[in-house]
Amino acid sequence: MSAIEIKVPDIGDFKDVEVIEILVKPGDVIRPEQSLVTVESDKASMEIPSPTGGTVVTLHVKLGDRISEGAPLIALEGATEAAQSAQPAQPAQPAQPPAAAEPPSPAAVEAVPSAQPARAPDSGADLTCQVLVLGAGPGGYSAAFRAADLGLATILVERGATLGGVCLNVGCIPSKALLHVAGVIDEAAHFADYGVVFAPPSIDLDKLRSHKSKVVGKLTSGLAAMARGRRVTVVEGVGKFQDAHHLTVETATGPRRIRFEKAIIAAGSEAVRLPFAPRDARIVDSTGALELPFVPKKMLVIGGGIIGLEMGTVYSTLGARLEVVEMLDGLMTGADRDLVRVWMKMNEKRFDRIMLGTKTTAIESRPDGIWVSFSGGQAPAEPQRYDLVLEAVGRRPNGAVIGAEAAGVKVGERGFIEVDAQMRTNVDHIFAIGDLVGQPMLAHKATHQGHVAAEAAAGGKSHFDARIIPSVAYTDPEVAWVGLTEDDARARGIQVGRAVFPWAASGRAIANGRDEGFTKLLFDANTHRLVGGAIVGTHAGDLISELALAVEMGADATDIGRTIHPHPTLGESVGLAAEVFEGVCTDVPAPRRG
């Protein structure tokens, strides 16, 4: 009887990884999908399963070996017979987690090896699982991985060819790759003021697109490897609920019906398109803009929110002249106006026209460009011609397109799904997370909600009780805020104490040549606990986490001010702003005595 060689499969971006555990030995009879070895890279560890069953004849690896795709692992003999004997006579349902007298808390839920989705015992289903997750964005894959870590047989359904959803594939990650390039270009030009002059950049769009794609690929391939390592079954296709325990997925090879015990809906959102906008390659949403079809001479951004302004930054740096139209009376709504003024002062050179309180009323495709008409106080009298138009007018939740009503899940008129603190819908065993459950539509919110939903599905007492969710505009300068804003406090009649540390007094900001920003803290007028804060300046998005933690932990001005921050850093502006509030800061002019 001849032996067959089992080799390392495609494990995504994991190459030259170290074998840290060998899970079988010669003579073992193994079943299909049984793990053979555990490998570890600088990113994560994962188990590599056998594609078939049989008797282990030879081990080709030892502890400490470094392996990559195609490397031999073991030799198996009698694959067919052994595999059959190792399988149960009847298709089995995945084992349930051990029963407990009381549902365990998230910290007490023990991670156990996850069961594999089994073929359903009823003829109407192709697969069955304990937890089905619909949508593999940051919230969805986090929910699926957490459920698998808790020992639940998990299936992850994703319509795209790769995991990661909008964020990793056509949103947060590729946009940040391009914004980083734009930032370096702008910084290099700025260095001329210091006597370091670089030649004007030559832009190779093909290489730039390739760079963006490599960044995305590195992350998505890593997710695929982690899904395999956790034994999460991924089904590619568009999923719709058939009833409260079945989902049908339209795959490339035909429909597949999945029976689930519990489900987590993480189907995300889609970009809103203007109904009167014609279909033209020169009219794009954020996904189309990330494809970098060409660098226009004149570009219109419809919508003055974060997405539009970030993409406008990229195209402006690459050479486009910008115009922006916004229905409301300000750009970047949600952020306090003092932050936006700093951003505007740094970026006004990018714009030929900013039209606030203005509507887009008509769009026409012509051979010479896209002609757009406007109405409102700042609208030009005549239609304007543009080479490229970006529609960035918001996103719509996908609650109405997944057949949720067939499962009994209530979906609101706007497509949102109402949930409780455990992310549970009106149907007890079905949860929903992320963009589907309301604003803000942010990946980091969805990730935390995904963990809560998975832990609740496993019987835990997890609740989504975050006091605050930070927001960041990754423009230049960055604008970040968390908790209560001044505008909110004013509108709601809440009394707060305000402290600002100007970056013009920051040694690090001055040394960087970027002292236009500031750090602002808002404290409860009575308790002096931090209730909100905001930062405008370079790396504001990296700095805002300290404020988020301080609000969550109930820190007051003394706690923050007496926490020693390293010098010279931008981060120390947080501690110095707290000292300003306490009246003890020695890095700004002395407070008036009076």
N, C-alpha and C positions, 0 to 999 in steps of 0.2 A: 504494500500500500504506500503510495507516494505522499510525501509531505508537501504542504503548501507554505510559502513564505508570506508572513504578514509584515507589511512595511508601514512606515509612518505616513499617514495620509496628508492631504493638504490641511495644514493647521494655520492658514492665514499668514499673518505677519510674524509668526513665531519661527525663528530660524536659529540654528545652532543653540538649542536649548538643552539644559542639563537634566539628566535623569536623576531624580531625587528619591524615587521609591519604585521598587519592582513588586508588582502585585500578584504575580503568578510564578510557578516553578515547574520544571519538567515533571511530567506525569499528571499534572492537573487537567481535569476535564472542564472546559470552559464553555459558556453559552455565548451566542451572539450578543454583541454590545457590552460584554463584560470588560471592565477596565484591565489593561495590561501593565501600564507604567504611569507614573506621575512625572511630569516635566515642569521645569520652572524657568521663566525668563525674568528680565528686569521689570516686566509689567504684571505678570500674574503666574499662577500655577494652574495646570490643567491635567486631567487624566486622558489617556489615549485608549479608546476601546478597540476590541477586535470586531471586524466586520462579520465574522462567522464563528461557529462553534467548532470544537474538536479537542484533541488531546495534545497538550504542549510536549513537543519532542525536544526542542532546543531553544535556549535563550541566546540571542545575539547581542544583548546589551548587558552592562553592569552599572552599578551605582557610580555616578560621576561622569559617565559618558555624555558627550554632547552630540545631539542628533538633529536632523532636519528632514524635510519631506523626502520620502523615498528610501530612507535608511531602514535596513531590516531590523525587525524587533524580535520575532519568534518564528519557529517552524511548527506547524500544526499537522497532525495526522488524523485520518478518519473524520474529516470535517463533517460529512453528511450525516453519518450514523451518530456521532457524538452530539452534533447539534440537535438532532431529533430527540435523543434521549435526554438532553439537558432541558428541552422545552416542556412545559406542562402539557398534559393531554388535551386540555380545554383552554381556550384563551382566558386569561385571568384578569380580573380588575386589579389596578394598582392598590397596594396595601394602604390602608388609612393610617394617619399618624396615631401614635399611642394615645389612648383616651386619658384624660386627666379629670380629677375631681372638679377642677376649676380651670377655665381657659387661662393659659400661661401668659405672662406679660411678655412684651417683645424681647426683653433681655433674657428671659428664661426659656424662650423657644429654642430648643436645641437643634442645630443643623445636623441632619442625617442624610445618608446617601439617597439621592432622589430616585423614585421609582420611574420606570419607563412607561410612556403611554402605551396601552395595550389595544389590540383590535377589539372592538366592541362585541360583547356577546350577542347583542341584538343585530339582526341582519340589516337594519336601517342605517348603521353608522360604520364608517371606515376606520375611525380612531376614537378612542375614549381617553379622558384624562381627568385628573382631579381639578386642575386649574387651567383654564384657557385664557390667554391674554390676546386681545384684538388690537394690534398696532404695536410696532417695535421702535417707536421713538424713545427718547430718554426715559419717559415715564413707563412705557410699555416694557422695554427690555429690563429696566430696573425691577419692575414688578415680577416679571418672569424669572429673572435670576434669583430674586429673594425667595420666591415661592419654591424654586428648585432647591435652594440652600436649606429650606425648612423641610425638605423631604417629600414635597408634593409633586406628583407626576404632572408635568407642565408642557403645554403646547403653546407656541407663540406664532400667531398668524400675522403676516406682513405683506402688504400689496406690492412693495418695492422689491427690487432684486437684492438689496442689501439691507442689513439692519441699521438702525439709527434714526429712521424717520426723516422728517423735514430738517430738523436741527443739524444732524451730522452730515446729511447728504446735500441739502440745498438751502441751508439756513445759517445757523449760528457759526458752524465751523468753517465752511468755505468763505463766508463773508469776513471772518476774522483773519483768515490767511491773506485775503486781498487787502484788508485794512492794514495789516502789518507791513505789507509791501509798500502801500501808499504812505504809511508813516515814516518808513525809512527814506523814501524819496524826498518827502517834505523836510525831514531832519537834515538830510545831506545838503539840500539847498540852503537851509538855515545856517549851516556851518560856514558859509561864505562870509558871514558877519564876523567870524573869528579868525579869518585869514586862511581857512582851509577850503579851497575851491575845487569842486568836482565838475567834470564835464556834464552837460545836460544828459539825462538818461535816454537810452535807446530802448524802446519798449517792444519786446517780442511777445505778442499776445499768445502765440501757440505755447511757448515755454511757460508763460504765466498761467495759462489754463492747466498745463501739465502739473505745475507746482501745486495748484489748488486741488487737482484730482488726487495727487499723491498724498496730500494731507488727509483728505477724506478717506482714501483707501486704507491708509494705515490704521485709522480708527475703526472703520467698518469691518475690516478683516480681523482685527483684534476682538470685536464683538462676536463675530461668527465663531472664532476659536473658543471664546468663553462660553458661548451657548453649547458648543459640542462638549466642552469640558464639564459642564453642569448637566449634560444629558437633557437639555431642553430641545424638544422637537420643534423645528421651524417649518412652517407650511407657507409657501409663497403663493399669494393670490388675494383676491378681493373677498372678504368675508361678510356674510349677512346672517343675522339670527333667523332661524326657522321657528323656534319656540323657546321656552325658558331653559331648555337643556341641550339644544342642538344649534350648531352653526354650520352653514354650508360655505365652502371656499371654492371660488371659481379659479382653478389653477390652469397652467398651460396645457396640462394633459387631461383636463376635464374636472367636473365638480367632485369635491371630497366632503363628506359629511362627518362632522366631529360631534361626539357627545361629551359634555362636560358636567362636572358636579358644581363647580363655581366658575365664574367668569369675571374678568377685569377688562372693562372697556377703556382703551387708551388710543382711540382712533384720531385724535388730534383735530386739526383745523385746516382750512385751505384759504388761499388768498382771495379776497373779494375783487371781482372785476366789474368795471363800470358797464352797465347794460348797453349803453349806446356806443361803446368803443368798438370799432371794426377789428376783425382779425387781421393783423399785419405784423410781420416779423419785427417791425420797428416800434411796436407797442408791446412792452414786456411787463411781467410782474417781477417780484424779487428773484424767483427761480430763473427766469429768462435773463435778468440782468447779471446774475452770477455766471452765466455762460460767456460773458464778455464777447458778444457777437462782433463788435467793432467799437472804436472810440469815436463818439459823435463830436461834431464841432459845437452843437447846441443841443442841450438836453433839458427836458421838462420832468420834474418830479411832482406827481400828483399826490399830495399828502405830506404834511410836515412833521410826521412822527419819526420814531427812532429808525425804523427800517429804511425809509426813504432817505433820511439824512446820512445814514451810514453808507448806503450805496452811492449817494451823491458825492460823498467824500472820495470814494475810490475813483469814480469816473472823472471828477474834477482834477485829481492829482495826475491822472493819465492824460489829461489835456482837454477835457470838455468844459464848456462854459455852462453854468447852471441857471435855471429858473425853477422856483418852487411855488405851488399854489396850495393854499390851506383854507378850508372852510371856516375854521375857528380863528380867534383873534391872536393866536400865538403859535409858535413852533414848539415841538417837544412837550406837548401837554403832559401834565403829571409832575413835572419838575418845577420847582420854584423859579420865578422869573429872574431873580438875581443870578442864578446859575446860568440860565439861558443867555443872559446879557453878556456874560464872559465868553461863552461859546460863540455868540454872534460877532463879538468884536474881533475874535481870532479868525472867523470864517467868512466875513462879509465880502472879502475879495474873491471868493469862489462864485458869487452870485451876480448875475446881471439884473435880476428882478426877483423880489419876494412879494407874493400877492397874498395878504392875509384877509380873512373875512370874505373870501372870494370862492365862487363855485366854478367848476368846469362844466360847461353846458353842452358842448358838442365837440366831436373829434372826427376829422375827415382824413382819409388816406389819399394822398396825391403822389404822382411820380417824383415830385421834387421834395417831398417831406410829409410830415404829419402836421396838419393844421388844426389848431385847438382854439375854441372860443370860450370866453369867460364872462361871468357877471358878478357884480359886487363893487364895493367902494374902491378897490385897488385894481380892478380889471382894466386891461387895455381895451380901447374902443373896437379894434379890429382883430380878427383871428391872427394867431401867431404861428409861425412855422418852426418845427423842430426836427432834428435828425433822429432823435430817440426819445420816447416817452416811457417813463416808469410809473406804473400804477402801484401806489403804496398806500391804499386807503383803508387798510385793516384786514382782519382775518375772520372767517366764519367757521364756527364749530361744525364738525361732521356728524353730529348726533342724529340728523334726519336722514342719513344715507346708509345706515348700517342695519336697517330692519329691526331697530330696538323695540318698536311697538309689538312685533311678533313675540318677543320675549316678555312682554308686559311692562317694559321699562318706559316710564313717562319721559317724554322729550318736550321741552318748551318750544314756543313758537320760533325762537331764534336759534334753536338747535342745541341749546344747553341741556344738560341732565342734572337734576337736583340730587344731591347726596348728603348724607349725614357726616359726622366727624370721623367715622371709620371709612368713609368713601363709599358707603353702601347706598345703592339706589332704593327705590320703592320695592324692588324685588329682592328679597332677603339675601339670596346667594349670588347676586350680580352687583359688582362694584364699578365705579367709573372714576377716572382721574384726568388731570391735565387740562388742556384747553377746553375739553368738553364740559367741565364743571364750573366754568366762569373765569372772570378776570382775576389776576393778570395772566395772560397766556405766555408763560415763561417755562423754559425747560427745567430750571432748578426747582420750581414749585412742583412740576409733574413728577420729578424723581422722588422727592420726599413723599408725595402722595402715593406713588407706586409702592414704596416700602410699607406704608401704612396699610394699603389695601391687601397686599400679600400676607402681611402678618395677621391682619384681621381674618382673612380667608383661612389661615392656618389655626384659628382659634385664639389668637392673641388679643390683648386689650389695647392695641395701638389706636391712637387717635391723631388726627391732623390738627394740632393745636398751636401752630406757629403764630406768634404774635405779629410778626412782620415778614415781608418778602421783599428783598432788595431789588431795585431796578437799576440798569446801567445802559447808557448810550455810549457805544464804543466809537465815538467820533473823536476828533482831535480839536480841543481837549476832550477827554472823557467827562461825562456827567453821570454821577451816581447818587442815589438817595434811598433812604430806608425809613420806615416808620412814618410818624406824623410829619407833614410838611408845614411850612409857615402858612402857605395859602390855605391848606386844610384847617389849620388851627384858627385862622382868622375867620374862615367861613362858618366854622362850628362854634365860635365863641369860646374857644379853649385858651386859658391863660398859660403861656409858656415863657420860659426864660431863654434868651438867645445869646449865643456866644460864637464869634467868628475869629478864626486865626488866618490872617492873610498870608499867602505864600510869598508875598514880597518881603516877609520877615523870616522866611525859611532859608537857611543856608544851603540846603540841598537843592531846593527849587532854583535859587539864584545861580548856583554852580551849574545846573543843567540848562540855564538860559530859558527856563519856563516857569516864571514866577507870577503868571497871570491869574492863577487859581486861588482858591481858599477852601478851608474846612469849616463847616458850620454845624453846631450842635444845638439841639433844642431840648430843654429840661422842663420837667413838671414844675410849675411855679411854687408848689408847696413842698414836695418831697425832694426836689432836685435830682430825681432819677431821670436818666436819658429816655426820651420818648420818640426821638427822631433825629435825623442828621443827614447831611448832604456834603458832597465833595465835588468840586469842578477842578480839573487839572489832569496832567498826565498820570496814568495808572490809577485814576480814581476808582475804577472797577475793582482793582486789587485791594484797595484800602478800605472799601465800604464794609467788608466783612467784620472788621473790629467793631464798627458801630452796630451792626446787626447782632453780634454776640452780646454787646453791652446792653442793648434794649432787652433781649431775651433773658438775660441774667439779672435784670433790674439794677444795673450799676448806676451809681450817682456820680456827680461831678468829681467828688473827692476820690472815689475808686479809680476813675479814669485818669485823673490828673496825677495821682500818686503812683500809678503804674509806670515804671521806668521804661521809656521807649528808647531805642538805640539812636545815636546821633552821629552824623547828620543823615536823616532819612526824611522822606515825605510822610511816613507813618507817624513821626513824632508830632506832626501838626494836630493829630487827634488829642493827644495828651495836653498839648499847649492850648488848644481851644477850650478844654475843660478848665485849665488854669485861668484862662481869661474869664470864664464864668465865675470862678471863685475869687477873682480879683487878686491873684497871686502870681500872674505870669510876668516874668522879667525879660521876656523876649519882645515885648511890645511896649510902647510908651506907657508910663504909669497912669493908672486910672485917676480921674479927677477927684479931688477931695472937696468935700463940700458941705 
